């Protein structure tokens, strides 16, 4: 079973599959700006689009909370180029 959630303790959004961490996108909070600096997928779960899912979930959450992002992570930057409807989130 796949679950995507915010892990506030670790400062990342994660995808868990059957209770195991499969992918994550890490951020640092600065006021209402979430600075995304790293996204990774565990090797056993690569090629399933999980990094894209967790990034979209994270950005939807930031948007719902009225925040902005600062994308330092190359994966998040690439994802944003493919999804210009999220460009309003960039601080």
C-alpha atoms as a printed R data frame, in Angstrom:
   type eleno elety resid chain resno      x      y       z
1  ATOM     1    CA   UNK     A     1  0.000  0.000   0.000
2  ATOM     2    CA   UNK     A     2  1.294  3.444  -0.988
3  ATOM     3    CA   UNK     A     3  1.063  6.381   1.414
4  ATOM     4    CA   UNK     A     4  2.338  9.921   0.800
5  ATOM     5    CA   UNK     A     5  2.684 12.179   3.821
6  ATOM     6    CA   UNK     A     6  4.547 14.999   5.530
7  ATOM     7    CA   UNK     A     7  7.138 13.779   8.032
8  ATOM     8    CA   UNK     A     8  7.593 16.945  10.089
9  ATOM     9    CA   UNK     A     9 10.155 15.344  12.393
10 ATOM    10    CA   UNK     A    10 12.510 14.704   9.444
11 ATOM    11    CA   UNK     A    11 11.540 17.856   7.467
12 ATOM    12    CA   UNK     A    12 10.552 15.899   4.403
13 ATOM    13    CA   UNK     A    13  7.590 14.608   2.492
14 ATOM    14    CA   UNK     A    14  7.750 10.885   1.914
15 ATOM    15    CA   UNK     A    15  6.233  8.015  -0.011
16 ATOM    16    CA   UNK     A    16  5.935  4.831   2.019
17 ATOM    17    CA   UNK     A    17  5.148  1.528   0.334
18 ATOM    18    CA   UNK     A    18  4.013 -1.237   2.658
19 ATOM    19    CA   UNK     A    19  5.502  0.710   5.577
20 ATOM    20    CA   UNK     A    20  8.924  1.201   3.959
21 ATOM    21    CA   UNK     A    21 10.362  4.558   2.906
22 ATOM    22    CA   UNK     A    22 10.477  4.582  -0.898
23 ATOM    23    CA   UNK     A    23 11.033  8.246  -1.866
24 ATOM    24    CA   UNK     A    24 11.315 11.638  -0.226
25 ATOM    25    CA   UNK     A    25 11.757 15.331  -0.878
26 ATOM    26    CA   UNK     A    26 13.542 17.266   1.875
27 ATOM    27    CA   UNK     A    27 12.971 20.898   2.785
28 ATOM    28    CA   UNK     A    28 14.002 23.564   5.256
29 ATOM    29    CA   UNK     A    29 11.398 26.015   6.474
30 ATOM    30    CA   UNK     A    30 12.136 29.772   6.495
31 ATOM    31    CA   UNK     A    31  8.975 31.609   7.515
32 ATOM    32    CA   UNK     A    32  6.350 30.731   4.907
33 ATOM    33    CA   UNK     A    33  9.004 29.614   2.387
34 ATOM    34    CA   UNK     A    34  9.825 25.921   2.034
35 ATOM    35    CA   UNK     A    35 13.333 25.502   0.641
36 ATOM    36    CA   UNK     A    36 13.447 22.168  -1.215
37 ATOM    37    CA   UNK     A    37 17.048 20.967  -1.393
38 ATOM    38    CA   UNK     A    38 17.004 17.224  -2.011
39 ATOM    39    CA   UNK     A    39 14.788 14.536  -3.528
40 ATOM    40    CA   UNK     A    40 15.657 10.863  -3.649
41 ATOM    41    CA   UNK     A    41 14.165  7.470  -4.391
42 ATOM    42    CA   UNK     A    42 15.405  4.265  -2.810
43 ATOM    43    CA   UNK     A    43 17.015  2.087  -5.518
44 ATOM    44    CA   UNK     A    44 14.438 -0.706  -5.164
45 ATOM    45    CA   UNK     A    45 11.658  1.769  -6.049
46 ATOM    46    CA   UNK     A    46 13.260  3.693  -8.915
47 ATOM    47    CA   UNK     A    47 11.394  4.055 -12.203
48 ATOM    48    CA   UNK     A    48  7.927  4.129 -10.651
49 ATOM    49    CA   UNK     A    49  7.413  7.903 -10.695
50 ATOM    50    CA   UNK     A    50  7.469  8.134  -6.912
51 ATOM    51    CA   UNK     A    51  9.737 11.193  -6.780
52 ATOM    52    CA   UNK     A    52  7.307 13.077  -9.024
53 ATOM    53    CA   UNK     A    53  4.376 11.991  -6.854
54 ATOM    54    CA   UNK     A    54  6.009 13.130  -3.624
55 ATOM    55    CA   UNK     A    55  7.060 16.475  -5.129
56 ATOM    56    CA   UNK     A    56  3.547 17.169  -6.406
57 ATOM    57    CA   UNK     A    57  2.070 16.205  -3.031
58 ATOM    58    CA   UNK     A    58  4.542 18.507  -1.262
59 ATOM    59    CA   UNK     A    59  3.849 21.462  -3.544
60 ATOM    60    CA   UNK     A    60  0.090 20.945  -3.251
61 ATOM    61    CA   UNK     A    61  0.504 20.979   0.541
62 ATOM    62    CA   UNK     A    62  2.586 24.165   0.457
63 ATOM    63    CA   UNK     A    63 -0.039 25.789  -1.777
64 ATOM    64    CA   UNK     A    64 -2.887 24.715   0.528
65 ATOM    65    CA   UNK     A    65 -1.055 26.307   3.471
66 ATOM    66    CA   UNK     A    66 -0.521 29.570   1.577
67 ATOM    67    CA   UNK     A    67  3.251 29.158   1.410
68 ATOM    68    CA   UNK     A    68  5.920 29.599  -1.226
69 ATOM    69    CA   UNK     A    69  8.874 27.483  -2.288
70 ATOM    70    CA   UNK     A    70 12.501 28.010  -3.110
71 ATOM    71    CA   UNK     A    71 13.560 25.080  -5.319
72 ATOM    72    CA   UNK     A    72 17.252 24.304  -4.907
73 ATOM    73    CA   UNK     A    73 16.866 20.601  -5.705
74 ATOM    74    CA   UNK     A    74 17.566 19.816  -9.392
75 ATOM    75    CA   UNK     A    75 14.676 17.327  -9.480
76 ATOM    76    CA   UNK     A    76 12.184 19.873  -8.127
77 ATOM    77    CA   UNK     A    77 13.455 22.457 -10.627
78 ATOM    78    CA   UNK     A    78 13.023 19.974 -13.476
79 ATOM    79    CA   UNK     A    79  9.540 19.028 -12.245
80 ATOM    80    CA   UNK     A    80  8.541 22.707 -12.126
81 ATOM    81    CA   UNK     A    81  9.683 23.225 -15.744
82 ATOM    82    CA   UNK     A    82  7.314 20.411 -16.769
83 ATOM    83    CA   UNK     A    83  4.442 21.807 -14.651
84 ATOM    84    CA   UNK     A    84  4.308 25.591 -15.227
85 ATOM    85    CA   UNK     A    85  0.955 25.766 -13.414
86 ATOM    86    CA   UNK     A    86  3.002 25.537 -10.189
87 ATOM    87    CA   UNK     A    87  5.266 28.497 -11.023
88 ATOM    88    CA   UNK     A    88  3.180 30.786  -8.799
89 ATOM    89    CA   UNK     A    89  4.615 28.948  -5.791
90 ATOM    90    CA   UNK     A    90  8.195 30.032  -6.457
91 ATOM    91    CA   UNK     A    91  9.264 32.783  -4.057
